[in-house]
């Protein structure tokens, strides 16, 4: 049985969004030590970085994929992908005092042409075309 074409087309998008979320989480600023001291280093160079209790979640309903996470400032991000119309939208929500609370559209774009690229800003050892040519020379069927 062959996989659902919609699922096969949306898998790279989900992977890219999850990678972006992971990168955002990796670059969160550290929390200061709870004791307010110098972290036991004996110097006054500032607090030692610690890991944040950040997380990301994802869910889908067959036509929409939603991924949440945190950006480097600690604001919440929401990535929405419409797998039917091939649209991506990114929102940022901020909390805190009433005057600081809000939600804004960070960016949006159609991604249907993006999903047709063989590569873009690809630093892989081999390009898609090179791999396709190598597999074809070994008798493997073309994926297209």
C-alpha distance (Angstrom), angle and dihedral (degrees) to the residues before:
residue distance angle dihedral
X1 . . .
X2 3.82 . .
X3 3.83 120.2 .
X4 3.79 120.9 -99.9
X5 3.87 107.2 -86.0
X6 3.83 91.4 -137.0
X7 3.80 91.0 53.9
X8 3.82 91.6 45.8
X9 3.85 91.0 51.7
X10 3.81 95.6 45.6
X11 3.81 96.6 47.2
X12 3.85 94.7 82.8
X13 3.80 90.2 48.5
X14 3.80 92.5 51.5
X15 3.81 90.6 46.7
X16 3.81 91.5 50.4
X17 3.80 92.8 48.5
X18 3.79 92.5 48.1
X19 3.82 90.0 49.3
X20 3.80 90.8 50.9
X21 3.80 90.1 49.3
X22 3.81 91.1 49.5
X23 3.80 90.8 50.0
X24 3.79 91.2 50.3
X25 3.79 90.2 50.4
X26 3.81 92.2 48.4
X27 3.80 91.7 57.3
X28 3.81 98.7 48.4
X29 3.79 112.7 131.2
X30 3.80 115.4 -103.8
X31 3.79 122.8 -105.2
X32 3.84 118.3 -116.2
X33 3.81 117.2 -109.0
X34 3.78 114.8 -87.3
X35 3.84 93.4 -126.1
X36 3.81 91.7 58.5
X37 3.81 90.6 -129.6
X38 3.75 132.7 116.6
X39 3.80 94.0 -81.7
X40 3.82 92.0 -100.2
X41 3.80 94.5 -69.8
X42 3.80 95.0 119.7
X43 3.80 90.6 -128.1
X44 3.77 131.4 96.7
X45 3.82 95.6 -132.6
X46 3.79 93.4 124.2
X47 3.78 134.0 -92.4
X48 3.77 121.1 -35.2
X49 3.82 111.4 -112.0
X50 3.78 116.6 -104.5
X51 3.76 133.2 -173.3
X52 3.78 118.9 -91.2
X53 3.80 122.3 -131.8
X54 3.81 90.5 -119.2
X55 3.78 125.7 149.5
X56 3.78 142.8 177.4
X57 3.79 130.7 -145.9
X58 3.79 135.0 -166.7
X59 3.79 136.0 -168.3
X60 3.79 138.8 164.8
X61 3.77 140.3 -168.1
X62 3.79 102.4 -159.0
X63 3.80 96.6 -87.1
X64 3.82 102.9 39.3
X65 3.79 132.4 45.7
X66 3.80 119.4 -161.9
X67 3.81 123.6 -168.7
X68 3.78 124.6 179.6
X69 3.77 130.0 -166.7
X70 3.78 144.1 133.4
X71 3.78 129.1 -86.5
X72 3.81 124.9 -140.8
X73 3.82 91.4 -86.5
X74 3.81 92.7 54.3
X75 3.80 94.1 -107.8
X76 3.80 117.0 139.1
X77 3.79 118.1 -107.8
X78 3.79 128.4 -157.0
X79 3.80 119.9 -164.7
X80 3.81 114.3 -166.1
X81 3.80 121.3 -170.0
X82 3.79 120.3 -172.4
X83 3.80 101.4 -155.5
X84 3.81 93.0 -168.7
X85 3.82 98.8 53.4
X86 3.84 93.1 26.7
X87 3.81 93.8 -125.5
X88 3.82 128.3 149.7
X89 3.81 125.0 -160.6
X90 3.81 127.6 178.5
X91 3.81 123.2 -161.4
X92 3.82 130.6 -173.2
X93 3.80 121.7 -152.9
X94 3.80 122.6 -166.5
X95 3.78 128.4 -166.8
X96 3.77 135.7 -172.5
X97 3.77 125.1 89.7
X98 3.80 118.8 14.0
X99 3.81 91.9 -102.8
X100 3.82 91.5 52.6
X101 3.81 97.5 47.8
X102 3.75 117.8 103.6
X103 3.76 150.6 111.8
X104 3.77 126.8 -122.6
X105 3.75 137.6 -178.0
X106 3.80 106.2 -114.4
X107 3.78 96.4 -174.2
X108 3.79 146.1 -35.8
X109 3.76 136.7 -164.8
X110 3.75 145.1 160.0
X111 3.79 108.4 -102.1
X112 3.80 101.5 -172.0
X113 3.82 92.4 105.0
X114 3.82 91.7 41.5
X115 3.80 88.3 59.4
X116 3.81 90.5 55.3
X117 3.82 94.4 58.4
X118 3.79 118.1 112.4
X119 3.79 87.6 -153.2
X120 3.78 143.2 -21.2
X121 3.79 125.8 -174.1
X122 3.79 84.6 -8.6
X123 3.82 113.5 167.2
X124 3.81 93.9 -178.3
X125 3.78 120.8 136.7
X126 3.83 90.9 -115.9
X127 3.80 129.6 30.6
X128 3.79 120.7 -127.2
X129 3.82 90.0 -109.8
X130 3.82 91.7 52.7
X131 3.80 91.9 50.1
X132 3.79 92.0 45.5
X133 3.81 90.2 52.3
X134 3.82 91.9 47.8
X135 3.81 93.2 49.2
X136 3.82 91.0 46.7
X137 3.83 90.3 53.0
X138 3.83 87.6 55.6
X139 3.81 91.7 52.0
X140 3.81 97.9 -105.4
X141 3.83 115.0 148.8
X142 3.80 117.7 -107.8
X143 3.82 113.3 -102.3
X144 3.81 91.5 -135.6
